[in-house]
Amino acid sequence: MDFSELKAALADVVAIPVTPFAEDGTIDTATHRVLMRRLLDGGVRIVTPNGNTGEFYALTPDERRLVTGLTVEEAAGRATVLVGVGHDVPTAVADAEHAAGAGAAMVMVHQPVHPYIAQEGWVDYHRAIAEAVPELGVVPYIRNPRLAGERLAELADACPNVIGVKYAVPDAARFGAFARDAGLERFVWVAGLAELYAPSYFATGATGFTSGLVNVAPAVSLDMLEALRAGDYAAAMKVWERIRRFEELRAEEQSANNVTVIKEALAALGLCRRDVRAPSRVLPEARRAEVAGQIAEWSL
């Protein structure tokens, strides 16, 4: 794909697959393939292995590469692969280069994990990664409300493969200003806070959104995208109302249950174990019943 094709691929439901674990705690590769095929059969066209819903920060380097390889193999010819990379610069570069060698089309750069982030240093961090893989599209994952849009423009001036943004600051007005300061038409803007924020972000410039819920109910997420593309916000909000409580459960306690609720829903459907890695925890029994009740209403 060239960069224009990659931009078109980003303007979609960007699925963040879970990473299923076997009883012994290792990655369950057979179940991973089954879950990936379910997403693809459900109409998903772009996937992000090693995203936060995939427990990126709980995976070892070898596990991240295993997940990348499994995803690329299953997605071949069916979906675009946008691999999550991050940590220190050498680690992020090594994972990006592995993604390129494995056949991925893009990398998503996780927000730098560091207590002291200068805006110019943010540019330096992403530039080092983008310059290492000039053939790949690069998508920064922005969670920092203090970052100025001009810094993103500066990064793209140096690295033309920076083609999109996953924006995850929970402020639609801030997003609208940031996008226009950086260049609204220059990048593909992906609402990085999933379905609950997608309508407000689409109203201010987004053309895609990320989703963990899509692991459970691909048709629900795609229904919202179709409504938003058509500018039918009433229809989009009907989907929003259907999934509101489920997403609120994920957001409880500063999103402590973000992955846990998704895996609980998949376990209720008999699709994978509910196991998550620390510092996440499985849901208590009362919450498990509520999750099962929520997905029962979706007639999956």
Secondary structure, DSSP 8 states (H G I E B T S, - for coil): --HHHHHHHHSSEEE-----B-TTSSB-HHHHHHHHHHHHHTT--EE-TTSGGGTGGGS-HHHHHHHHHHHHHHHTTT-EEEEEE-SSHHHHHHHHHHHHHHT-SEEEE-----S---HHHHHHHHHHHHHH-TTSEEEEEE--TT--HHHHHHHHHH-TTB-EEEE--S-HHHHHHHHHHH-TTTSEEEETT-TTTHHHHHHTT--EEEESGGGT-HHHHHHHHHHHHTT-HHHHHHHHHHHHHHHHHHHHHHHTTHHHHHHHHHHHTTSS-----TTS----HHHHHHHHHHHHTTT-
